[in-house]
Amino acid sequence: MRSLFLRILLWFGLTVIAAAVASFAVGVIDTRYHEVFSTPEVMKSYVAGIPLGRVGTPAEVAEVVCFLASDAAGYLAGETIEINGGMFMD
């Protein structure tokens, strides 16, 4: 069903892109949330599970979002971009 919906949108010249920045699809981003709710031990365990060996920054998320909003992403359609340092690689 999703594929059919995307094909209809593409026929009208609309592309659909989702920047996966919700907790279900993104790695750990260094935000105030983690300062308040994550202990240093929890953050250390998060970093241990990230292939790049560090948490992401809000600026890195913003760079991806800016790219998706630009003309450079004009040929992307129906994709989800995971911003997670390799944490959820298939």
N, C-alpha and C positions, 0 to 999 in steps of 0.2 A: 504494500500500500504506500509506504514511504517513497519508494522508487517512482511509482505512478504520479504521486503528488509533485515530486521534484521535476519530473519530465514535463508536467503541465506548466509549472512555474518557468522552466527553462524555455519552453515554447513561447512564452510571453516576454522572454528576455530578462527574467529575474533569476539571480543566483541566490542560493541559500548556503550560508556559511555559519557555523557555530564556533565561537571561541570557547573552548571548554574550560571555564574558570570556576566551576562549581566544585565542591569537595569530592564529588564522585568521579571526576575525570582529570583533576589537576593535582599536581604535586603540592608540596608545601611552599607557600609564598610567605616571605618575611613581612608580616603585617602586625598591626596592633593586636589582632585576635590572638596570635601566638604569644605575644608578650603577656597577655592577661590570662589565657587559658591553658597554655602548654608549659610544663615544667622543663627545666634544662635537660633532665633525663629523657623526657619524651622527645624533645627536639633532637637530641643526640641519636635516639633510635630512628627517627624519621630520616635524618641525614645518612645513617648507615644503610638505608634501603634505597637511596637515590644514586644511580650510577655516576652522576656528575660530582657527587660528594659534597653537595651544598644545597641550601634552600634557594628557591627562586626569589627574584625581587619584583616589586610592583612595576618597576620600569621595564623589566623584561616582558611582563604581561602586556603592558601598554604598547610596546613595540609591535607585538603580534597583532593586537587589536588595530593599531594604526595601519599596519600592512593590509589587514583584511578589509579595512575601509577605503583603501587606496585603489587606484586604477590598476596597480600591479597585480592585484588579486582578481582581476576581472574574468579570468578563465577558470577560476575555482568554482565548483558547484557541488553542493551537498556534502561537504566535508566537515569533519570535526577536527580541530587542531588541538592536540593535547599539549599543555604547557606544564611539563612535569619533570624535566631533567632526566628523562628516561625511566622514571619510576614505574610506569605502567606499559612498558614495551611489550608488544605481542610476540 
